[in-house]
Each structure stands twice: as C-alpha cells, then as structure tokens.
C-alpha cells in the first residue's frame, strides 16, 4: 500500500469493519466494508486516527478534544486525499 500522507491531510479511507452476528446463519458472518473521511491527526505504526470534529479553543496535540476514529492499518483496503 502507498505511503500515508502527512498529518493534517484530509483523507477518505476504505476499510473492513469487524461485525458480530448472534443467532444468524453462518453465511451472514463476514466483515462489513465501510469508509471514513476526516483529517489524519495521528499516524502510528499499527493504526491511524481521523478527526471528524475538533472543538474550538482546544490545543492541537494529544490532549485535544474531538470526535475521532482509530482504524487499525491491517484492515485498511485503501485511502486517497480529498
């Protein structure tokens, strides 16, 4: 997979989500393809974090308050800048 962009870049990430099934046929049990868009705010060895919102007046560091999605890199199918 191509190299991730710099932190602060707006991205569209396609990934496979873990899904639980209870009292369902085996044929239904499979991960769900999904996508998330936001600002890349963290890029670690094993996962990335996208922000869909950060609250006004907050610091731009690890203690900033916001709405975040952490996605393990192992489930990412692809991404692109938007």
Protein Blocks (a to p, Z undefined) as FASTA:
>chain_A
ZZdddehiacddddddddddehiafklnccdddddddddfbdcfkbccddfbdcehiacd
fklgcddddddfklpgbdcdZZ
